[in-house]
Structures are given as C-alpha cells and as structure tokens.
C-alpha cells in the first residue's frame, strides 16, 4: 500500500495556514475582551455541538484550570452538561438548549464563545441572539462559507475550508493561541 494518507492533509494545511495569520489581531482583541470581562468578575460561556462541543469543553477547561503555566483560575463554563441539554431539548426543543443556559447564566459584560463548523446550527444562532439580548459580547469560531452566523458576532474566526476536520483543527490552533496569549498577560 503506497497510498499517501498524510500528503493530502498537509496540502490542505499549506493552503490554510497563511489564511490563519489574518486572525492575529482578532485573537488579541478577543483575549483583551476576555481579560476585561474577568477583571469585572464576569465569565466566559462556551457552546458547540458534537466535535464543536468538545472544543467548547476543551477551551473552558484550559481557562479554568490552566494552559501552559500556573495562574489564577479564570471563570469559564461549557454549556455542554448532558442533564441541561437533554432537559431543555426534551421540554423546549433542540434549538433552545444553549439559549436557555445563556439566559440562566449570562450577564451583561459576560462573553459567549460558540463553535460551529457550518455556521448554521440553529441552537448556536439562538444562543447568540439570547447573548445579545443580555448585552453579552460574542465570539464565533466557524467554517465553510460562514453560514448564517457570519456577521453576527463581535469577534469572528471564519475558517474558509470545507473539510470539517481541518476547520476543527484550525479552531484548536486558534483557541490554543488565544490561551497562550492570555497566559502571557496574567502574572503567575
């Protein structure tokens, strides 16, 4: 078997990496907004479906526990608790599972970070609407064409790629870079 498995993936990454450099200032702007939120005793909420839920959980734990170095805990909650999700899904419908939690936990000055590879997840769009009603800042990590989410977040990370795995890998690279920048700004 001489099939080249890694070559096509690396080719996609060669095309994608230069496009990610454009997010440098947006990462810094989001990080600064997050620091300002925490200075006022606010919190960051994260949400996503499927693999994007894993990203939402991963980002929240990097903030609460630590990334690369010891530092104070930073308030972050992933809205991916199975009890809340299944209860809201059963009683209110799947489109409301994140919006209901944003309504319960989000306050003016807090920040909602959402992950959606398509940019079209109805429950993510509803969560963003609810966050805006609560006067929260919003950040979106999305891919493909940008979908319906494009243009609806204060901070946007649109990965212009149609391969779901590459979009999710790019999201990971960007939010790990965000965590690294945040670590650099906080004294141990």
Buried (B, 14 or more C-beta within 10 A) or exposed (E): EEEEEEEEBEEBBEEBEEEBEEBEEBBBBBBEBBBEBBEEEBBBBBBBBEBBBBBBBBBBBBBBEBBEEEBEEBBBBBBBEEEBBEEBBEEEEBBBBBBBBBBEBBEEBBBBBBBBBBBBBBBBBBBBBBBBEBEBBBBBBBBBEBBBBBEBBBBBBBBEBEBBEBBBBBBBBBBBBBBBBBBEEEEE
